Amino acid sequence: MPRREFLQKATAAGLSVSAASALLAACGGVPAGNGANNGSPSKVKSIDLLTQWSGEELDSFKAITSAFTKKTNITVNIESTRDVNAVLSTRLRGNNPPDAAGMPGIPQFQQYASQGKLVKLDAFFDMSKIQQNYGKAWIDLASYQGTLYGVLPKANTKGTVWYSPKNFQDVGGSIPQTWNDLIAVSDKIANAGKYPWALGIESAASSGWPGTDWVSTIYIKKYGPDMFDQWTSHKIPWTHPSVKDAFQMFGTIVQGKHYINGAPQAILATNFQDASYQPFATPPKAYMYFLGDFTAGFIQSQYASLKAGTDYTFFDFPSIEDKYKGNVIGGADIIAAFKDNDGTRQLLEYISSAEAQTIWVKRGGATSVNKAVQSSDYPNAIASKAAQQMINASAVRLSAGDLVPGALQTAFWKGIVSFVSDPKSLDSILSTLESSAQQAYQS
């Protein structure tokens, strides 16, 4: 199967960069050599796992592997590197792959999938338990052509609009259920002389990426997952009317009269994290802010006295077409095995369990899509609410900016910056993106 189709199918399953990778990796069929599922697995006392996690994420994952070691007496040796793609590629070329790995990049896992290097998990998993604990969207996310290849230690949603209930009420705001409702409440706040939206797309070399989440969310909410898959796999061009429409709907926010203080210059110059503070300032500088569930960490770090669920919370990004209401743009981390032994089998089974995922959930900073993880296990009501959005999603996709090849991803970021600067140049921007896509998918 060609590289482009592998990428699309994996992401269509809903996989995160890491998740989609694992899927795709697995799609190569029964792995040759290291990945073989035939016969009884070899017994090991330790396994190696490669990851890009660091800091609090790594500490939380180590808490899971420590619990695993206590249960099994199998040690997990974790190697953490920010350049995980290069390290993994080098080890595979040297015929020295890790036992298991997690990765945020789809193209790399796609390559390993096409080479048949990953282990089929449903050859030894209790699939009835997986089906009981995970929704179809998430099983599909970690599967390829009906076969499970990856496990999802955590996930996140990007379908969240953040606000202060008190400040929102003070300006007569009501929670919008539809896109038209969203524009109506924005206009109401603007007409009262306030700024409804906070938005910043500055992110150093990655400036523009927050706008790709806007466009992606609008697209999947209006055109659905099938069209979304066609767009991100370049089966329809970037000049397609649906892509232009999603940009223009984003432009409704960017260009809205009295919507964003100092727009467009302030949008371009304001860091995305700094923008998240505005609805919670005293007095508020804005009333709504759209970005993923990780925004809660930004708010809490800036305003430590605020109480989650009371002083700050989110509402779901509103419906555009009702039949696509349950579609969500999100992300997930996937771990897949390169070697089939009793260590990798037991570790991946454990990571998929509610017991293991509850460890991370209780520590904060992670959402589990395992239905057996209890809402009471989350550190606050917001985290629990975000989890329910993901668990109940009818379709999950990564943001388009996370799905496309690297050169096109950069062009997409730049295209967002150009669009915010000059919305009238949209046709030219989309033509440039289409040229970039043609080059990217030929490679």
Secondary structure, 3 states (H helix, E strand, C coil): CCHHHHHHHHHHCCCCHHHHHHHHHHCCCCCCHHHCCCCCCECCCEEEEEECCCHHHHHHHHHHHHHHHHHHCCEEEEEECCCHHHHHHHHHHCCCCCCEEECCCHHHHHHHHHCCCCCCCCCCCCHHHHHHHCCHHHHHHCEECCEECCEEEEEEECCEEEECHHHHHHCCCCCCCEHHHHHHHHHHHHHCCCCCEECCCECHHHCCHHHHHHHHHHHHHHHHHHHHHHHHCCCCCCCCHHHHHHHHHHHHHHCCCCCCCCCCHHHHHCEHHHHCCHHHCCCCCCCEEECCCCHHHHHHHHCCCCCECCCEEEEECCECCHHHCCEEEEEEEEEEECCCEHHHHHHHHHHCCHHHHHHHHHHCCCECCCCCCCHHHCCCHHHHHHHHHHHCCCEEEECHHHHCCHHHHHHHHHHHHHHHHCHHHHHHHHHHHHHHHHHHHHC
